[in-house]
Amino acid sequence: MSRLFLGLLVALLVALSAASGSPAAAPQRVISLSPTATESLFAIGAGKQVVAVDDQSDYPKQAPRTTLSGFTPNVEAIAGYRPDLVVVSYDPNGLVATLRGLGIRVVVQDAAKTLDEAYAQIRQLGSLTGHAKQAGALVAKMRKRIWELVSAGTQRARGLTVYHELGPDLYSVTSNTFIGKVYGLFGLKNIADAADTGGTGYPKLSAEYVVSESPDIVVLADIACCGQSPRTVAARPGWRSVAAVRTGTIVRIDDSIASRWGPRIVNFVRAVAAALAHIRK
């Protein structure tokens, strides 16, 4: 009898486990207050389960964008959508505890520091929404494409320098940031590293410093916010002598792509690889 009881117990546990992982158990009213998570949810096929996204989630276009804010969240407005899962990228003013106190499930996905962390977050969303297989396939595809692009560009990147511009006020990123690690994949030398005396990862450079370093590649991540372009960069006093300006190796990357760690990381890596292919050594 004891063996029979044990067998029935095991069968029951397996059945319960299978049921909890079935599509029927997956959340059907998801709110994303993270633009990165929004992109990932739609990329893994969970878009139909998303009922609302924050005001910064501008991709993909079909995402149900609202006035909800991930920076100054309104708990009543969020709860009004009757969500069974809320995804956030950070926790302003105790938002997570408040929502959980209302019985709402919340997942926090902080800004990824590495590609592996970014992949793990995509997989987590897949597991939570019943799209684990699609998430795994997406990660595998991203890994493969990034590896191909980096492999093709590493040789060309040897000995070259890069400057990443967050805004025309010349704030930049170092190799310790997620963005900086993308350049590190190719072996590019980041000119912002030596200037980061405060260790923030986001130093403000001077025009004189950038000109004196004369980076081989300039990446503009301020084209949407601030209208920067190769033309505006070339018009800056003294910048015509910068190597990237002389060779035309100025990369224009959509601000949102450069600031998120979701599926479009591949687009970012592709843009860097294309810039390297442009350089004649």
Buried (B, 14 or more C-beta within 10 A) or exposed (E): EEEEEEEEEEEEEEEEEEEEEEEEEBBBBBBBBBBBBBBBBBBBBBBEBBBBBBBBBBBEEEBBBBEBBBEEBEBEBBBEBEBBBBBBBBBEEEBBEBBEEEEBBBBEBEBBBEBEBBBBBBBBBBBBBBBBEBBBBBBEEBBEBBEEBBEEBBEBBEEBBBBBBBBBEBBBBBBBBBBBBBBBBBBBBBBBBEBBEEEEBBBBBEEEBBBEBBBBBBBBBBBBEBEBBBEBBBEBEEBEEBBBBEBEBBBBBBBBBBBBBBBBBBEBBBBBBEBBEBBEE
